């Protein structure tokens, strides 16, 4: 698993849970991310990338870092 950063604005400031496109990949956004982002487009989160041995990579937001 590896991690990089993504801003809330890069995801389009989601207001609902679901999958959002970023660099051609679907990023999973959960309700906790919406609450923690506080509508701030500059809020940064870790972008978690899980690469299982078989199948496609899975992307999800992690913790808010700034």
Backbone as a printed PyTorch tensor [residue, N CA C, xyz], in Angstrom:
tensor([[[  0.8570,  -1.1760,   0.0000],
         [  0.0000,   0.0000,   0.0000],
         [  0.8960,   1.2300,   0.0000]],

        [[  0.5200,   2.2480,  -0.7660],
         [  1.2600,   3.4960,  -0.7980],
         [  0.2930,   4.6510,  -0.5770]],

        [[  0.8390,   5.8380,  -0.2730],
         [ -0.0340,   6.9810,  -0.0050],
         [  0.5410,   8.2450,  -0.6540]],

        [[ -0.3270,   9.0880,  -1.1530],
         [  0.0220,  10.4170,  -1.6220],
         [ -1.0590,  11.3510,  -1.1050]],

        [[ -1.0130,  12.6240,  -1.4770],
         [ -2.0030,  13.5780,  -0.9870],
         [ -2.9190,  14.0510,  -2.1040]],

        [[ -4.1360,  14.4110,  -1.7230],
         [ -5.1440,  14.9300,  -2.6380],
         [ -5.9240,  16.0030,  -1.8900]],

        [[ -6.2990,  17.0830,  -2.5860],
         [ -7.0980,  18.1060,  -1.9280],
         [ -8.5830,  17.8290,  -2.1550]],

        [[ -9.3770,  18.3560,  -1.2750],
         [-10.8260,  18.2070,  -1.3650],
         [-11.3220,  18.8210,  -2.6660]],

        [[-10.7250,  19.9480,  -3.0490],
         [-11.0980,  20.6130,  -4.2890],
         [-10.8170,  19.7750,  -5.5270]],

        [[ -9.7360,  18.9860,  -5.5000],
         [ -9.4220,  18.1210,  -6.6400],
         [-10.5000,  17.0610,  -6.8530]],

        [[-11.2400,  16.7450,  -5.8030],
         [-12.3490,  15.7980,  -5.9210],
         [-13.6590,  16.4890,  -6.2660]],

        [[-13.6490,  17.8160,  -6.3280],
         [-14.8600,  18.5610,  -6.6520],
         [-15.6960,  18.9020,  -5.4280]],

        [[-15.0920,  18.8570,  -4.2320],
         [-15.7810,  19.1650,  -2.9760],
         [-17.0810,  18.3550,  -2.8390]],

        [[-16.9910,  17.0320,  -2.7760],
         [-18.1890,  16.1930,  -2.7020],
         [-19.1030,  16.5420,  -1.5380]],

        [[-20.3890,  16.4050,  -1.7660],
         [-21.3820,  16.6330,  -0.7200],
         [-22.1340,  15.3520,  -0.3860]],

        [[-21.7800,  14.2530,  -1.0720],
         [-22.4280,  12.9580,  -0.8360],
         [-21.3760,  11.8570,  -0.9230]],

        [[-21.6220,  10.7680,  -0.2080],
         [-20.7040,   9.6360,  -0.2600],
         [-20.7560,   9.0030,  -1.6490]],

        [[-19.6780,   8.3100,  -1.9990],
         [-19.6570,   7.6330,  -3.2910],
         [-18.2740,   7.6000,  -3.8870]],

        [[-18.2190,   7.3160,  -5.1830],
         [-16.9690,   7.2620,  -5.9210],
         [-16.8260,   8.5300,  -6.7480]],

        [[-15.6360,   9.1310,  -6.7130],
         [-15.3510,  10.3600,  -7.4440],
         [-14.1010,  10.1680,  -8.2710]],

        [[-14.0920,  10.7280,  -9.4910],
         [-12.9760,  10.5550, -10.4100],
         [-11.8330,  11.5040, -10.0890]],

        [[-10.6100,  10.9700, -10.1320],
         [ -9.3890,  11.7520,  -9.9560],
         [ -8.2940,  11.0420, -10.7360]],

        [[ -7.7010,  11.7370, -11.7060],
         [ -6.6470,  11.1620, -12.5360],
         [ -7.0630,   9.8220, -13.1470]],

        [[ -8.2980,   9.7450, -13.5750],
         [ -8.7790,   8.5510, -14.2380],
         [ -9.1300,   7.3900, -13.3250]],

        [[ -9.0880,   7.5960, -12.0230],
         [ -9.4010,   6.5280, -11.0680],
         [-10.6040,   6.9190, -10.2180]],

        [[-11.3350,   5.9310,  -9.7250],
         [-12.4470,   6.1660,  -8.7990],
         [-11.9060,   6.2040,  -7.3770]],

        [[-12.2020,   7.2900,  -6.6730],
         [-11.7740,   7.4650,  -5.2860],
         [-13.0000,   7.3440,  -4.3870]],

        [[-12.9370,   6.4620,  -3.4120],
         [-14.0650,   6.2740,  -2.4850],
         [-14.0630,   7.3880,  -1.4350]],

        [[-15.2090,   8.0780,  -1.3210],
         [-15.4090,   9.1300,  -0.3190],
         [-16.5020,   8.6610,   0.6320]],

        [[-16.2040,   8.7070,   1.9120],
         [-17.1620,   8.3030,   2.9460],
         [-17.6970,   9.5390,   3.6650]],

        [[-18.7430,   9.3530,   4.4240],
         [-19.3630,  10.4680,   5.1420],
         [-18.3690,  11.1620,   6.0770]],

        [[-17.5040,  10.4090,   6.7360],
         [-16.5360,  11.0170,   7.6580],
         [-15.6310,  12.0010,   6.9260]],

        [[-15.2780,  11.7180,   5.6780],
         [-14.4310,  12.6230,   4.9120],
         [-15.1570,  13.9360,   4.6350]],

        [[-16.4460,  13.8500,   4.3280],
         [-17.2440,  15.0520,   4.0730],
         [-17.2960,  15.9220,   5.3210]],

        [[-17.5050,  15.3010,   6.4710],
         [-17.5760,  16.0360,   7.7380],
         [-16.2270,  16.6810,   8.0580]],

        [[-15.1500,  15.9070,   7.9400],
         [-13.8130,  16.3930,   8.3020],
         [-13.3270,  17.4780,   7.3410]],

        [[-13.7080,  17.4090,   6.0780],
         [-13.2750,  18.4090,   5.0870],
         [-13.8580,  19.7800,   5.3820]],

        [[-15.0120,  19.8330,   6.0400],
         [-15.6620,  21.0980,   6.4130],
         [-15.8690,  22.0260,   5.2210]],

        [[-16.0410,  21.4570,   4.0190],
         [-16.2820,  22.2700,   2.8280],
         [-15.0830,  23.0570,   2.3520]],

        [[-13.8970,  22.8110,   2.9010],
         [-12.6800,  23.5470,   2.5600],
         [-12.0020,  22.9130,   1.3490]],

        [[-12.0020,  23.5630,   0.1740],
         [-11.3930,  22.9680,  -1.0100],
         [ -9.8870,  22.7610,  -0.8890]],

        [[ -9.2460,  23.4390,   0.0620],
         [ -7.8010,  23.2670,   0.2380],
         [ -7.4550,  22.1730,   1.2490]],

        [[ -8.4640,  21.5580,   1.8580],
         [ -8.2140,  20.4720,   2.8170],
         [ -7.4860,  19.3340,   2.1110]],

        [[ -6.4000,  18.8660,   2.7070],
         [ -5.6250,  17.7770,   2.1150],
         [ -5.8700,  16.4750,   2.8610]],

        [[ -5.9830,  15.4060,   2.0960],
         [ -6.1620,  14.0700,   2.6410],
         [ -5.0890,  13.1580,   2.0710]],

        [[ -4.8010,  12.0880,   2.7970],
         [ -3.9760,  11.0520,   2.1850],
         [ -4.8510,  10.3000,   1.2010]],

        [[ -4.2650,   9.9070,   0.1010],
         [ -4.9420,   9.0800,  -0.8880],
         [ -4.3310,   7.6980,  -0.7680]],

        [[ -5.1110,   6.7750,  -0.2690],
         [ -4.6220,   5.4170,  -0.0650],
         [ -4.8370,   4.5920,  -1.3230]],

        [[ -3.8040,   3.8830,  -1.7100],
         [ -3.8650,   3.0290,  -2.8930],
         [ -3.5340,   1.6150,  -2.4450]],

        [[ -4.5130,   0.7520,  -2.5280],
         [ -4.3290,  -0.6510,  -2.1810],
         [ -4.1730,  -1.4230,  -3.4860]],

        [[ -3.0540,  -2.1090,  -3.6130],
         [ -2.7830,  -2.8960,  -4.8180],
         [ -2.7560,  -4.3770,  -4.4440]],

        [[ -3.9130,  -5.0280,  -4.5290],
         [ -3.9460,  -6.4570,  -4.1970],
         [ -3.1740,  -7.2670,  -5.2400]],

        [[ -2.7370,  -8.4760,  -4.8800],
         [ -1.9750,  -9.2890,  -5.8260],
         [ -2.7580,  -9.6080,  -7.1020]],

        [[ -4.0630,  -9.6780,  -6.9780],
         [ -4.8980,  -9.9350,  -8.1570],
         [ -6.0140,  -8.8970,  -8.1980]],

        [[ -6.3200,  -8.4110,  -9.3670],
         [ -7.3950,  -7.4420,  -9.5220],
         [ -6.8620,  -6.0290,  -9.5750]],

        [[ -7.7570,  -5.0920,  -9.8540],
         [ -7.3460,  -3.6890,  -9.9900],
         [ -7.0510,  -3.0340,  -8.6440]],

        [[ -6.3120,  -1.9510,  -8.6950],
         [ -6.0190,  -1.1660,  -7.4930],
         [ -7.3090,  -0.5270,  -6.9770]],

        [[ -7.3850,  -0.3180,  -5.6600],
         [ -8.5290,   0.3310,  -5.0280],
         [ -8.0380,   1.6110,  -4.3620]],

        [[ -8.7960,   2.6940,  -4.5210],
         [ -8.4040,   4.0100,  -4.0080],
         [ -9.4360,   4.4930,  -2.9880]],

        [[ -8.9210,   5.0970,  -1.9140],
         [ -9.7940,   5.6120,  -0.8670],
         [ -9.0980,   6.7810,  -0.1850]],

        [[ -9.8800,   7.7020,   0.3560],
         [ -9.3000,   8.7800,   1.1490],
         [ -8.9140,   8.2270,   2.5060]],

        [[ -7.8470,   8.7680,   3.0620],
         [ -7.4130,   8.4230,   4.4010],
         [ -7.6990,   9.5780,   5.3380]],

        [[ -6.7120,   9.9540,   6.1380],
         [ -6.8520,  11.0270,   7.1270],
         [ -6.6320,  12.4000,   6.4950]],

        [[ -7.2670,  13.4090,   7.0940],
         [ -6.9900,  14.7880,   6.6890],
         [ -5.6290,  15.1690,   7.2710]],

        [[ -4.7790,  15.7610,   6.4450],
         [ -3.4310,  16.1140,   6.9030],
         [ -3.2250,  17.6150,   7.0080]],

        [[ -4.0810,  18.4050,   6.4060],
         [ -3.9280,  19.8600,   6.5190],
         [ -5.2510,  20.5370,   6.2430]]])
